[in-house]
Amino acid sequence: MTSNAPEAERTRDMARLHHPRRDTTPSARRRRRKLTLGGLALLSMTALLASGCSSSSAAGVAPSPGDSSSGGTSLRPSSSPSTAPSPSPTPSLDAVIKEITDAQWSRMTAAGLWRKGCPDVRGQLRRVEMNYVGFDGKVHRGVLVVNADVTASLVRIFTRLFEEGFPIRRMQPMEVYNGDLDASLADDNTSAFNCRRPDQINAPFRESPHANGRAIDINPYENPWINMRTKKWSPSAKYAARTEGKGKILKDGPVWRAFIEEGWVWQDIKVPDYMHFDTGYPSKPFKGPTASPSAGSPSTAGQSTPAR
């Protein structure tokens, strides 16, 4: 059937068929608003449910930031109350006595601490590792090489010194200084065993307390000795006067008493040697405490032959 309507009217009719006009009546607007609000509510409920499911499935599994450590990830439940860290244990001497290993003996012989003519003490020597209080007031770890028969006595002595807070500058075995006594003294190093070089010895090798591991020099700088060759204070005369001072050893003081009560001898030589304690000259197996705290000054019992 052919339409008699003008061409413009036919074009508008076709447009309405493909793009119908939006109903703008009040009732239509209310229906559209309800549909929009309903859709938004449905979307919000869906998001909430999705979030709740996700949180529930991850609880107790996902690690918290900052909980990782070198040993792996640490899991920390959020419901667990935080606890204060345990206090550090009270510092102690924590002495450990070890046999001299082949590796250390090789370093010692390479440094000249033992050679032909020295006492055959390889099997008798022990490495004593222990804590000490430094001049900075902090706890440090040190090493002394001594004869096995004095280890128990030395541990008791240094336990007292540690508990009383007596400061020690450093404590390293003599191979660190290539066996050089003067270098060790200048570094204010506390040391024990050393079969000293011919130009640094004051007693025959076999009789020397140091060469047998039964002597110790403590804080040489604060407690110098008079070198019998040079007739001068070594390593320095700065603290030669026996007045009170940090790290100094004085007659009747805590260091003196700790050693004397264990049967050791102070300054077992004819010249001042404030750093030095030994168990007697000529050196022989140590039997334990023999002297009383009221013993006279060991320096008056010096031997005719130097004991160092």
Disulfide bonds with the S-S distance in Angstrom:
Cys118-Cys195 2.09
